[in-house]
Amino acid sequence: MYALQTGETYEAAKAPYTDFGNYDAETINAISMLYELDIATGFEGEFNPKDSTTRGQAAKIFMNFLESIKTRNN
C-alpha cells in the first residue's frame, strides 16, 4: 500500500519481536512497518502471529491505522 501511494519502497527497521520465526524478508518488513508506524505494538516483546486476534485488538489496529493515515495527510 505504501508503494502504491508513494511509488517508493518502505524499508522499516526490524521490530524488536522475538517470535518472527521463519518469515521471509517481505513479511518481516511488513510486520516491522506496522510496529514502526505504531499500528501494531505486540505484547511483551512478541508479535504472537499464531494467536487469534480479539475484536478489541482488531479495533485498536484499525484505529491506529486510521490515525496513521490522518497524521500523514496533514
BELKADA-V154524 format. One line per field, one symbol per residue. ss: DSSP state (a for helix, b for strand, c for the rest). psi: psi as a letter, one per 30 degrees, with the letter a starting at -180 (. if undefined). burial: I if it has 9 or more other ideal C-beta (glycine too) atoms within 8 Angstrom, else O. Layout:
ss: ???
psi: ???
burial: ???
This chain:
ss: caaaaaccccccccccccccccccaaaaaaaaaaaaccccccbccbccccccccaaaaaaaaaaaaaaaaaaac
psi: eeeeefglkkjlkklgkfhfbhlleeeeeeeeeeeeghekfakhglfhffllkleeeeeeeeeeeeeeeeeff.
burial: OIIOOOOOOIOIOOIOIOOOOOOOOOOIIOIIIIIIOOIIOIOOOIIOOOOOOOOOOIOOIOOIIOOIOOOOOO
